[in-house]
Amino acid sequence: MRSLAAAALACLAVLVPAQAEAKRFPSRVQVTAKEFWFTLSSRTVKPGPAVIEFVNFGQDPHDMRVQRVGTTKVYSVPTVQPGDHYDLDLTLLPGRYLLWCSIANHRQLGMQAALVVKPAA
């Protein structure tokens, strides 16, 4: 009976890590906005599910657009008031993504950045 219980525990020990590996947690990147620039917590992430947290530490309202270079799809973060934040959940494919503020002339004043999604080596 003890050997049966030990065998069952051994099977569970093998299954638990396999299940943990199968679950993919999203990549997380924080984009800090301030007049008139964006700062990314990381300039590269892995492909797959991601959360881009947009935080406005500026004095003016800001928004954010995200577009993969070579595509027409643009993801939008609504206008975020000073001191507030917004989480954008999306799935990132490998490539280069441009991020910018679309309010007035903020992009031309420097509120833009690039994020690179690199496949695992």
C-alpha positions in Angstrom: 0.0 0.0 0.0 2.9 2.4 0.8 4.5 1.7 -2.5 1.3 2.5 -4.3 1.0 5.8 -2.4 4.6 6.6 -3.2 4.1 5.9 -6.9 1.0 8.2 -6.9 3.0 11.0 -5.3 5.9 10.5 -7.8 3.4 10.9 -10.6 2.0 14.1 -9.2 5.5 15.5 -8.8 6.1 14.9 -12.5 2.7 16.3 -13.5 2.8 19.5 -11.5 6.0 21.0 -13.2 4.6 20.1 -16.6 1.4 21.9 -15.9 3.2 24.9 -14.5 5.3 25.1 -17.7 2.3 24.9 -19.9 0.7 28.0 -18.3 2.1 31.2 -19.9 2.1 34.3 -17.8 1.9 37.5 -19.8 5.0 39.7 -20.4 4.7 43.0 -18.6 6.0 46.4 -19.7 5.3 49.7 -18.0 5.2 52.8 -20.2 5.7 56.0 -18.2 4.4 59.2 -19.8 5.6 62.7 -18.9 5.9 65.9 -20.8 7.0 65.1 -23.5 8.5 61.6 -23.5 7.8 57.9 -22.9 10.0 55.6 -20.9 9.7 51.8 -21.1 10.6 49.5 -18.2 11.9 47.1 -20.9 12.6 47.7 -24.5 12.3 44.0 -25.4 9.7 41.3 -24.5 8.9 37.7 -25.7 6.0 37.0 -28.0 2.7 36.0 -26.7 0.2 37.5 -24.1 1.3 40.9 -22.8 0.2 43.6 -20.5 1.4 47.1 -21.3 0.7 49.3 -18.3 0.5 53.0 -19.3 1.2 55.4 -16.4 0.8 59.1 -16.7 3.2 60.9 -14.4 2.8 64.1 -16.3 0.8 67.2 -15.7 -1.3 66.9 -18.8 -3.7 64.2 -20.1 -2.0 61.6 -22.4 -3.0 58.6 -24.4 -1.0 55.9 -26.2 -1.2 54.1 -29.5 0.6 50.9 -30.3 1.3 49.6 -33.8 3.4 46.7 -35.1 5.6 48.0 -37.9 4.4 46.8 -41.3 0.7 46.4 -40.2 -2.3 48.6 -40.1 -3.8 47.5 -36.8 -3.4 50.2 -34.1 -4.2 49.4 -30.4 -5.4 52.3 -28.3 -5.1 53.4 -24.7 -7.8 56.0 -23.9 -6.8 59.4 -22.5 -5.3 58.9 -19.1 -5.4 61.8 -16.6 -2.3 62.8 -14.6 -1.5 60.3 -11.8 -3.7 57.6 -13.3 -2.9 54.4 -15.3 -4.4 52.0 -17.8 -3.6 48.3 -18.6 -3.6 47.3 -22.2 -3.9 43.5 -22.6 -2.9 42.1 -26.0 -1.0 39.4 -27.8 2.3 40.4 -29.3 3.8 38.8 -32.4 7.6 39.1 -33.1 8.5 42.4 -34.6 9.0 46.1 -33.8 6.2 48.1 -32.3 5.9 51.9 -32.3 4.2 53.6 -29.3 3.1 57.2 -29.3 0.8 59.8 -27.8 -1.8 60.9 -30.3 -2.9 64.0 -28.4 -2.2 67.3 -30.3 1.5 67.5 -31.2 2.8 65.3 -28.4 4.3 62.8 -30.7 6.3 65.5 -32.6 7.5 66.8 -29.2 9.0 63.4 -28.4 6.2 61.3 -26.8 7.1 58.1 -28.7 9.1 54.9 -28.2 9.8 51.5 -29.7 9.2 48.0 -28.3 10.9 44.9 -29.8 9.3 41.5 -29.5 11.9 38.8 -29.9 11.2 35.1 -30.3 12.9 32.9 -27.7 16.3 31.7 -28.9 
